[in-house]
Amino acid sequence: MTRVLVTGGAGFIGSHVADAFRARGDEVWVVDDLSSGRRENVGAGIAFVEMDIGSPDLDRLFADVGGFDIVSHHAAQIDVRKSVMDPRRDARINIDGLLNVLEAARRHGTSRFVFVSSGGVVYGEPEVRPTPETASKAPLSPYGVTKLAAEYYLHYYHRVHGLEYVALRYANVYGPRQDPHGEAGVVAIFSTRLLRGEPVTIYGDGNQTRDYVYVGDVVAANLRLADVALPPAAGIDDRGFNVGTGRETSVNELARALMEVSGRSVEVRFAEARPGELRHSCLDASRLRALGWAPATSLRDGLARTFHHIAGHQEA
């Protein structure tokens, strides 16, 4: 039986990934400090360990288990605005924390390290959209810098220590269990305000665009890349895979779509744009599609599922 560790597995995306590994018959452990994750997100049959990824006790967990075959590293500080306000904290979690996990994986013979990068920030403001993995890297926030630096650390561990890895460069992920933080948290924020009949606030003119990909499709990408044969890694782009739909949606369009699927309408207010946020982001996932993956959920269907999930939990 494959032993899988999901860091950040009590969070939005990580918990769905942990559930999927468990559903296919793997033994799954979740490490999460619950700073943003929720204990109730951890499914039945999954071992939960409350721990900071920077803790020295992490190595002891690897030793006690006998090593993990797959490490899915979702734990991170993910808010662009918070990284701008406190870049040192961002680096402590996203760089120092990663290195602690990598060292344990190296020492205990992990076969595949699946790292969650970010296609929404490592490319900066790209000249080409949808943006391929080979595009120039020009992050415009400390968060983006840490994600890009992490990929270089992974490449080092692969070339020097033989650790097999893959980096998933997510677009803006949304879906059930999403908390209203981070850029993609706009779906959860808008849904909550619609349920309360409160105005929604759009920062900037609302014409900024993102590539919104449903969490179920992201989970499918994780499982696919956990086992697939990987190409040689001459550079970081050889092991980097965009996970997105290739479709741009403006914040204005997103607000309208949510009102349509929810059957609710509220006032839309505009505020000043926030520093560190990109104008446009959209990913070309052709390389991942060539491995047999494709997004299966339309934006409208995904928004409807997300809204009704949030509505159900608020009513509960």
Long-range contacts (C-beta under 8 A, 24 or more apart in sequence): 1-25, 1-26, 1-27, 2-26, 2-27, 2-69, 2-70, 3-27, 3-29, 3-65, 3-66, 3-67, 3-68, 3-69, 3-70, 4-28, 4-29, 4-68, 4-69, 4-70, 4-71, 4-72, 4-226, 5-29, 5-30, 5-31, 5-62, 5-65, 5-68, 5-70, 5-71, 5-72, 6-30, 6-31, 6-72, 6-74, 7-31, 7-32, 7-53, 7-71, 7-72, 7-73, 7-74, 7-75, 7-101, 8-32, 8-37, 8-53, 8-73, 8-74, 8-75, 8-76, 9-37, 9-41, 9-42, 9-46, 9-48, 9-72, 9-74, 10-34, 10-37, 10-38, 10-39, 10-41, 10-42, 10-48, 11-36, 11-37, 11-38, 11-41, 11-74, 11-75, 11-179, 12-41, 12-173, 12-175, 12-177, 12-178, 12-179, 12-215, 13-74, 13-116, 13-170, 13-173, 13-215, 13-218, 13-219, 14-72, 14-74, 14-75, 15-41, 15-42, 15-43, 15-177, 16-175, 16-177, 16-215, 16-216, 16-218, 16-219, 17-72, 17-74, 17-218, 17-219, 17-222, 18-42, 18-43, 18-46, 18-72, 19-43, 19-46, 19-219, 20-219, 20-222, 20-223, 21-70, 21-72, 21-223, 21-226, 22-46, 24-223, 26-70, 29-61, 29-65, 29-68, 31-58, 31-61, 31-75, 32-75, 33-75, 36-179, 36-181, 38-177, 41-177, 52-97, 53-93, 53-97, 53-98, 53-100, 53-101, 54-92, 54-93, 54-96, 54-97, 54-100, 55-100, 56-100, 58-100, 58-101, 58-104, 59-103, 59-104, 59-107, 59-108, 61-104, 62-104, 62-105, 62-107, 62-108, 63-108, 66-108, 67-108, 67-109, 67-110, 68-105, 68-108, 68-110, 69-110, 69-111, 69-112, 70-110, 70-111, 70-112, 70-113, 70-114, 70-226, 71-101, 71-105, 71-110, 71-112, 71-113, 71-114, 72-114, 72-116, 72-222, 72-226, 73-98, 73-101, 73-113, 73-114, 73-115, 73-116, 74-116, 75-101, 76-116, 77-143, 77-146, 78-143, 78-181, 78-182, 79-143, 79-181, 79-182, 80-121, 80-141, 80-143, 80-144, 80-182, 80-183, 80-276, 80-277, 81-274, 81-275, 81-276, 81-277, 82-143, 83-141, 83-142, 83-143, 83-146, 83-276, 84-141, 84-142, 84-143, 84-275, 84-276, 87-142, 90-142, 90-143, 90-146, 91-142, 91-146, 94-143, 94-146, 94-147, 94-150, 95-146, 95-149, 95-150, 95-153, 98-150, 98-153, 99-153, 102-153, 102-154, 102-157, 102-163, 105-163, 106-157, 106-161, 106-163, 110-163, 111-164, 112-164, 112-165, 112-166, 112-226, 112-227, 113-154, 113-157, 113-163, 113-164, 113-165, 113-166, 114-165, 114-166, 114-168, 114-222, 114-225, 114-226, 115-150, 115-151, 115-154, 115-165, 115-166, 115-167, 115-168, 116-167, 116-168, 116-170, 117-147, 117-148, 117-150, 117-151, 117-167, 117-168, 117-169, 117-170, 117-240, 118-143, 118-144, 118-147, 118-169, 118-170, 119-169, 119-170, 119-171, 119-211, 119-242, 119-243, 119-244, 119-281, 119-283, 120-170, 120-171, 120-172, 120-183, 120-210, 120-211, 120-278, 120-281, 120-283, 121-147, 121-278, 121-281, 122-147, 122-148, 122-151, 122-169, 123-281, 124-278, 125-278, 125-279, 125-280, 126-280, 126-281, 129-248, 129-280, 129-281, 129-282, 130-211, 130-244, 130-246, 130-282, 130-283, 130-284, 130-285, 131-242, 131-281, 131-282, 131-283, 131-284, 132-242, 132-284, 132-286, 132-287, 133-169, 133-237, 133-240, 133-241, 133-242, 133-284, 133-287, 134-237, 140-276, 140-278, 141-276, 141-277, 143-276, 151-236, 151-239, 151-240, 152-236, 154-236, 154-239, 155-233, 155-235, 155-236, 155-239, 158-233, 158-239, 159-233, 164-230, 165-239, 166-225, 166-230, 166-239, 166-241, 167-236, 167-239, 167-240, 167-241, 168-218, 168-221, 168-222, 168-225, 168-241, 168-243, 169-240, 169-241, 169-242, 169-243, 169-283, 170-213, 170-218, 170-243, 170-244, 171-210, 171-211, 171-212, 171-213, 171-242, 171-243, 171-244, 171-245, 171-281, 171-282, 171-283, 172-210, 172-211, 172-212, 172-213, 172-281, 173-212, 173-213, 173-214, 173-215, 173-218, 174-212, 174-213, 174-214, 174-215, 174-302, 174-303, 174-306, 175-214, 175-215, 175-216, 175-302, 175-305, 175-306, 175-309, 176-215, 176-305, 176-306, 176-309, 176-310, 177-215, 177-309, 178-215, 178-306, 183-210, 183-277, 184-210, 184-212, 186-251, 186-254, 187-212, 187-254, 187-258, 187-303, 187-306, 188-306, 188-310, 190-254, 190-255, 190-258, 191-258, 191-262, 191-306, 191-307, 191-310, 191-311, 192-310, 192-314, 193-266, 194-258, 194-259, 194-262, 194-264, 194-266, 194-307, 195-262, 195-264, 195-310, 195-311, 195-314, 197-264, 197-266, 198-266, 199-266, 199-267, 199-268, 199-269, 200-255, 200-266, 200-267, 200-268, 200-269, 201-269, 201-270, 201-271, 202-251, 202-252, 202-255, 202-268, 202-269, 202-270, 202-271, 203-270, 203-271, 203-272, 203-273, 203-274, 203-277, 204-251, 204-270, 204-272, 204-273, 204-274, 204-277, 205-270, 205-273, 206-250, 206-251, 206-252, 206-255, 206-268, 206-270, 207-250, 207-251, 207-252, 208-250, 208-251, 208-273, 208-277, 208-278, 208-279, 208-280, 209-248, 209-249, 209-250, 209-251, 209-279, 209-280, 209-281, 209-282, 210-248, 210-249, 210-251, 210-280, 210-281, 210-282, 211-244, 211-245, 211-246, 211-247, 211-248, 211-249, 211-281, 211-282, 211-283, 212-245, 212-249, 212-254, 212-299, 212-302, 213-243, 213-244, 213-245, 213-295, 214-295, 214-297, 214-299, 214-301, 214-302, 214-305, 216-296, 216-297, 216-302, 217-243, 217-245, 217-295, 217-296, 217-297, 218-243, 220-293, 220-296, 221-288, 221-293, 224-288, 224-291, 224-292, 224-293, 225-288, 225-291, 228-291, 241-285, 241-287, 241-288, 242-283, 242-284, 242-285, 242-287, 242-288, 243-283, 243-285, 243-288, 244-282, 244-283, 244-284, 244-285, 244-295, 245-283, 245-285, 245-295, 245-299, 246-282, 246-283, 246-284, 246-285, 247-282, 247-299, 248-280, 248-282, 249-299, 254-303, 257-299, 257-300, 257-303, 258-303, 258-307, 260-300, 261-300, 261-303, 261-304, 261-307, 262-307, 262-311
